[in-house]
Structures are given as C-alpha cells and as structure tokens.
Amino acid sequence: MSDDLEPISPVDAVEMFHSAMEDEHSESTRRSEYHRLRAFIQFCDEDGIENLNNLSGRDLYRYRTWRREGKGDGREPIKLVTLKSQLATLRRFLRFAGDIDAVDPELYEQLTLPT
C-alpha cells in the first residue's frame, strides 16, 4: 500500500465512479456498470474490506472465485462470459480508483480476465 492513498470505502468509491461516468456514458451503461459492481461491494462487506487502500491482488483473486462460484446473498454461479463482463467492469473501476488515489495505480493490472 502506498502512503499517497486516501482512505475510501468501497461504496463511496463506486458512487464516485458512477458519478464520473455521467460525463461520457449513457444512463443505461451507468446502470449496467453499477449493477455489476454491486457484487463487488457485497464481497468487500462480507470480507471485511472497509477501505479500498487495503485491497490486494489476493483479494481480487478471491473475489473472482467468490463471484464465479455464486457466493453471497441471492447469488448463483455464473457463466464464463458473465464473469468476464463483471471482471472487465471491475478493472475499469479499479483503474478509476487508482486515478483518485484509492488503490495502487497498477492494481487493475493484477485482475486478469478469463479467455
């Protein structure tokens, strides 16, 4: 973790991401991205991640497995194409989070997408 990071909760960071999208994306795109990130927020809540500054590559791997297996309230296992879409959204979010000093700027690169 870098000393330059500013503490922020997953919920607050997702809200900022959603707000920032207003400049370049349609409402339907913003809704879709927000919907995909709700699972990540739930994972952070269940895993006790209250500050994105503490997010690591291991957390991202655990999230990928957690999501694929359908863990969490009201969740079911998902198909590979859905997992890829959700992880791609999470990568975009993590890149944004790096830009606002919430996570290490290169953290998004540690989240690999299924092929």
Secondary structure, DSSP 8 states (H G I E B T S, - for coil): --TT-----HHHHHHHHHHHGGGTS-HHHHHHHHHHHHHHHHHHHHHT---GGG--HHHHHHHHHHHHTT-STT-----HHHHHHHHHHHHHHHHHHHHTTSS-TTGGGG-----
